[in-house]
Amino acid sequence: QVQLVESGGGSVQAGGSLRLSCVVSVYTDSRYCMGWFRQAPGKEREGVATIGGDGSTSYADSVKGRFSISQDNAKNTLYLQMNSLKPEDTAMYYCAADLRTLWVGFPCVAPLYKYWGQGTQVTVSS
């Protein structure tokens, strides 16, 4: 059974930084399609960043230049480095994975995220 466990959330002041981690319970030395999402109270869930099986990345316009997604296969861990945080970044952050082998070596295109973490809260104060 695949499990994703996020950590690293917390409370910071505007302009600060946080690094979120997402540990995947199954070992793999291949890259798949993985992403970070967030949901603020009263708002719909939105995609934040994606990393594909070829290592390519994409970001929501609202976080471009401030957030960076990466992964360490040796540690089965996905990261989201968040810099220059703003109050509007306040949300519950979730990692998700599409572990189908079709993504190995290819960028993510319309992934189907079957696996989700439980979320980690990020709060940014002004």
N, C-alpha and C positions, 0 to 999 in steps of 0.2 A: 504494500500500500504506500503510495507516494504522499509525503507530507511536506509542507512548506512552512517554515517558522521564521517570522520576521522579528527583528530586534533593532534597537538603536534610536527609537523615537524618544522624544522628550520635549521640554520647554526651553525655548531660546528667545533672545531678543532679536529684533529685526537687524539684519546684517550679519547674523551669526551663521554657523554651519552645523550640519549634522550628517552622519553617514549611517544609512540604513543597511542592514544585512538581511539576507533571506537564505536560510540553509535548506537545501533539498535533501530529503531523507534517502534517496537512492543514489548509488554511485554511478557516475558516467564520465567517460573521458571524451565525450562528444558534446558539441554545442547544439542547443536546440533554440526554440523561440521562447524568450522569457520577457516579462514586462513588469513595470510598476504602475499602479493605479492609485488614485486617491478619491476620497469622498468626504466632502464637508457637510455639516449638518444642513439639511434642507435642500441639498444640491444633488445632482446626479453624479454617479461615478464617472471619472474621466481618466483617460490614459495619460500617463506622464512620460514614460520612456519605454523603449523596446530595444532588445538586443537579439540579433538573429543568429542562425547557425553558422554564418560566415563572419560573425563578429561585428557586422554592421549595426549601427545604432540610429534611432530616430527619437525625436523629442516633441512634446507639445510646445507650441509657440510661447506659451507663458513661462516656460522654464528653460528655454534655449539659452545657452551661455552661462547658466547658473548651476544646472544639474548635470551629473554625468553618471551614466549606467555602465557597469562593468561586471565581469564575472571571473571567478577563480575556480576552474574545474577541479584542481587538486583538492580544494576545500569544499566542493559542491556548494558554493556560495555565490549569490547574486548580490551586488551592491548598488546603492544609489547615493552618490555624494551630492549633498545639497549645500550650495554656498549662497551667500547674499540673500538669505531667507527673508521673505516678506510676510506680513500678517495674512495676506491672502493665500499663503501656502499652508495655512492651518487646516488640517484634515486628518482622517485616518488613512494611512498608507498601506496598500496591499501589494504583495508580489503574486505573480501568476506564471504558470508554465504550460506550454504546449510541447509535450515530449515526443511527438511523432517524429519518426526518423526522416520524414521527407524534408525536415528543416536542416538536417545536418549538411553544412556547407553552403546553405542558401539563406538569403535574407528573409525576414518575416513578411508575409503577405497575407492579410486577413487571417491571422491565427485564431484557433479555437482553444481558448484557455480552459482546460479541463481541471487543472489543479490551482488552488488558491490558498494563501496563508490566512491567518486569523486577523492580521492587521496590527499596526503599531501607530500610536497617536503622535502626531507632530503638532505642537502649538507654538506659534510665533507671536510674540507680543511687540507692540510698537513702542 
